Amino acid sequence: MKFLKIKYTLNFLTSYRIVGISLGCLVSIILIFITSNIYLFEDFELKTLDLRFRLRGSALPNPDKNAVFEDIIIVDINDYSLEKLGRFQQWPRSYHAKIIDYLKKGNPKVIGFDIFFIEEDQDLKEDLRISKATLKAGNVVHSMILSKKEEKLKGTTEEIYKEDHKEELIKKHNCNNTLKNYQNNHLIKLIESNASSLPIPTLLKNSAGIGYVSITPDNDGIIRNLPLIMKYKSNIYPSFALEIARIFLKAKKEEIRLIPEEKCLKIKDIKIPISDEGKMLINYIGPPYSYRYIPYEVILREDIPVEFFRDKIILVGASAPGLYDLSSTPFSPVYPGIEVHANIIYNILNKKPLVPLSQKATLGIVIFLGALTGFFSSYLRLVNSIFMVLIIVLSYLITSIYFFEVKNVWLATIQPIMNILFCYLVVWIYRYSSVEEQIFSDQLTKVYNRRYLDIKLEKEINSANWLHLPLSLLIIDADHFKRINDIYGHLTGDKVLEEIASILKLNIRSKDTVARYGGEEFVIIFPKCNTDQAYVIAERIRKSIAERQFYDISENQIKVTISGGIATYPINALNKKSLVSEADQALYQAKDSGRNMIMIAGRLW
């Protein structure tokens, strides 16, 4: 009973299904290791992400496709406003002050300016007006730029002094509470900037918050993520969108916390997944103009009731092409930069950031799909296995779309689908080679059979003819083998044949082929080998067998010898049939001459 259990276990472990699952897992691990280190696959994966955004379209809760998200309002410096108010560079800053004052009457939660006020105006009264309006509103966020470019300060001593003053003022806008968890951690390495473009000192002093609007696209120029915090001169600063979200939530700067072990940034009770560099993957809620856009000039004329702005987030930015604040996104190559920040704010406040699946989870999925593919591919017929693989691929694609659109989770598609196809291919190659081995292998001696010999010999003769090289053929036969079967039994005879085949394989070259010709006869093909070279190998085989101690099943010693005949192409024959015939005649000559010897076709000795 115990023996049967062991036999059943071995048969199960060596079955096609277990081999298929094992191959699937192995291919999965190798493939994910290779593709994870090739940027080309990462680029393809990013393209599939872009495609999913476009297929999904608008993710707004309102089923009306033409609905516009109203919680974030964009005061837009568009072509219409430029046409009415003239060149943007000539606008007095009192315009912006008036905008702030009017918006404040509606009690919005926060006002954000994606406009740079880096240099002081020639008319200092203009700077004073916007600074006073900012201070009076108490909830205005202005923007700055942080970059990796090294920039040297230029100008007079007075200008350098002003820059130093700015650096002192900007320190009050940091969120250095995150440094506590950032220092000495090995999981997150924030982007460090070397240069800055800061607002004028009065705005730095009077703003409720300052955030950087620096956006760095991926290698293909498309913006898919943005760092929520960056390090600048030993301080950590929030992005424009994060600072607006903080003020909207009425959170203190100390409530922005970095949690490296969870790879997330926490503000109050909201956890935002980030990458190793502190970047958040942007979940675009729709194509351009998914938010409410109101022309700047319309607000300046006070044509919109102030009640419209109550409890809203107001972003002031530009969509006019001439102001160069357009970005390339998955939805459009001309996406307003201010709307990129609007999407990030929406993601944070509505807890709907796009979460990429972790590497460990992706590896688990890939291995599972590989094992599943290997399981079905290992025993189903060709057509059925193809159908099943298509079902697996489609099921995974549907699952990835569901998680993307409903759960806001980004499941990789390139690696898993490639893995399914590769696993299917590898399993079928294994099945083909396994079947080929069964078709062309002699089950007793584990060398090639007569069927394979006929195919191989034909190929080798054609090759020898093409290359003008010799080809030798050796046929051997166990002497008095019938006597061994009669005296010791067929089990002993089978054992002797197995050992002879083993000796043959040990004594031939790697390019030679040994096959069982029938009964106790074996044939060896020697490519690129003349008669004398073949004779040396044949003699070595004959002596090895003659000196070998063979035993029957009762451990009684048996003496075994062989006889053999050699024929060489093109000396003795010009085709397969004649070559075998010549070698066979030389074999019979060896038997007639006393056995235990090798004879060469066409020679008398």
BELNORCOR-V124806 format. One record per backbone hydrogen bond with DSSP energy under -1.0 kcal/mol. CO is the residue of the C=O (numbers start at 1). NH is the residue of the N-H. If there is no record, write none. Layout:
co->{CO/CO}
nh->{NH/NH}
This chain:
co->{1/2/3/4/5/6/7/8/9/10/12/15/16/17/18/19/20/21/22/23/24/25/26/27/28/29/30/31/32/34/35/39/40/41/42/43/44/45/46/47/48/49/50/51/52/53/64/69/71/73/74/75/76/76/77/77/78/79/80/81/82/87/88/92/93/94/95/96/97/98/99/100/103/104/107/110/111/112/117/123/124/125/126/127/128/129/130/131/132/133/134/139/140/140/141/142/144/145/147/147/156/157/158/159/160/161/162/163/164/165/166/169/170/171/175/176/177/178/179/182/191/195/197/200/201/202/203/209/211/212/218/222/224/226/228/230/231/232/235/236/237/238/239/240/241/242/243/244/245/246/252/253/255/257/259/263/264/265/266/267/270/272/275/276/278/279/280/281/282/285/290/292/294/295/296/297/298/299/305/306/307/309/312/312/313/314/315/316/317/320/321/325/327/328/332/335/336/337/338/339/340/341/342/343/344/345/346/347/355/358/359/360/361/362/363/364/365/366/367/368/369/370/371/372/373/374/376/381/382/383/384/385/386/387/388/389/390/391/392/393/394/395/396/397/398/399/400/401/402/403/408/410/413/414/415/416/417/418/419/420/421/422/423/424/425/426/427/428/429/430/431/432/433/434/435/436/437/440/442/447/448/449/450/451/452/453/454/455/456/457/458/459/460/461/462/463/464/464/471/472/473/474/475/476/477/478/480/481/482/483/484/485/489/490/491/492/493/494/495/496/497/498/499/500/501/502/503/509/513/514/515/518/520/521/521/522/523/524/525/526/530/531/532/533/534/535/536/537/538/539/540/541/542/543/550/552/556/558/561/563/564/565/566/567/568/569/575/576/577/578/579/580/581/582/583/584/585/586/587/588/589/590/591/597/599/600}
nh->{5/6/7/8/9/10/11/12/13/14/15/19/20/21/22/23/24/25/26/27/28/29/30/31/32/33/34/35/36/37/38/43/44/45/46/47/48/49/50/51/52/53/54/55/56/57/67/292/313/315/294/317/78/296/319/320/82/83/84/85/86/90/91/95/97/98/99/100/101/102/103/104/106/107/311/314/141/316/200/126/128/129/130/131/132/133/134/135/136/137/138/111/208/209/113/211/213/197/194/195/160/161/162/163/164/165/166/167/168/169/170/172/173/174/178/179/180/182/183/185/231/147/145/204/205/206/207/142/144/240/221/218/282/280/239/237/193/235/232/175/230/212/243/244/245/246/247/248/249/251/255/256/268/266/264/274/259/272/257/270/267/265/278/189/228/275/226/354/284/59/69/74/76/299/300/301/303/302/308/309/310/312/109/110/73/112/75/114/77/323/324/337/335/223/329/327/340/341/342/343/344/345/346/347/348/349/350/352/410/362/363/364/365/366/367/368/369/370/371/372/373/374/375/376/377/378/380/385/386/387/388/389/390/391/392/393/394/395/396/397/398/399/400/401/402/403/404/405/406/409/355/357/417/418/419/420/421/422/423/424/425/426/427/428/429/430/431/432/433/434/435/436/437/438/439/440/441/449/446/442/516/453/454/455/456/457/458/459/460/461/462/463/464/465/466/467/468/469/569/526/567/524/565/522/563/481/484/485/486/487/488/489/493/494/495/496/497/498/499/500/501/502/503/504/505/506/507/512/525/448/523/521/478/517/518/476/515/474/513/472/534/535/536/537/538/539/540/541/542/543/544/545/546/547/558/555/552/550/479/477/599/475/601/473/572/471/579/580/581/582/583/584/585/586/587/588/589/590/591/592/593/595/594/564/566/603}
